Amino acid sequence: MTLLNDDMLVETYQKAVELKLDRDFISLLLEEIQRRNLSLPVTRGEYAEPQRNM
């Protein structure tokens, strides 16, 4: 994931949600966004929540 800069990571996440790509892929992107302490812009649409391992 370090190959994507912060802006590209957020854009990739937003596009993945928009295109309704695989939830696991979206969760990986979201986890990396959270790991980097990035904020997501508020937009219309739903964002996937990361799956928590219990």
C-alpha positions in Angstrom: 0.0 0.0 0.0 2.9 2.4 0.4 3.1 2.8 -3.4 -0.1 4.9 -3.2 0.2 8.4 -1.9 -2.5 9.6 0.5 -4.6 11.4 -2.2 -4.5 8.5 -4.5 -5.5 6.1 -1.8 -8.5 8.1 -0.9 -9.5 8.5 -4.5 -9.1 4.8 -5.1 -11.3 4.0 -2.1 -14.0 6.4 -3.3 -14.0 4.9 -6.8 -14.1 1.4 -5.4 -17.2 2.3 -3.3 -18.8 4.0 -6.3 -18.2 1.0 -8.5 -19.3 -1.4 -5.8 -16.1 -3.4 -6.0 -15.4 -6.4 -3.7 -16.1 -5.5 0.0 -12.8 -7.1 1.1 -10.9 -4.9 -1.3 -12.8 -1.8 0.0 -12.1 -2.9 3.6 -8.4 -3.2 2.9 -8.3 0.4 1.4 -10.3 1.7 4.4 -8.0 0.0 6.9 -5.0 1.6 5.2 -6.7 5.0 5.3 -7.4 4.6 9.0 -3.8 3.4 9.6 -2.5 6.6 8.0 -5.0 8.7 10.0 -6.5 10.2 6.9 -9.9 11.8 6.7 -12.5 11.0 4.1 -14.4 13.8 2.5 -18.1 13.8 3.2 -19.9 12.8 0.0 -23.1 11.2 -1.0 -23.1 7.4 -0.9 -22.2 4.8 1.6 -18.8 3.8 2.7 -17.9 0.3 3.9 -17.0 -0.3 7.5 -13.8 -2.2 8.2 -14.4 -5.7 9.4 -13.2 -6.3 12.9 -11.5 -9.6 13.8 -12.8 -10.9 17.1 
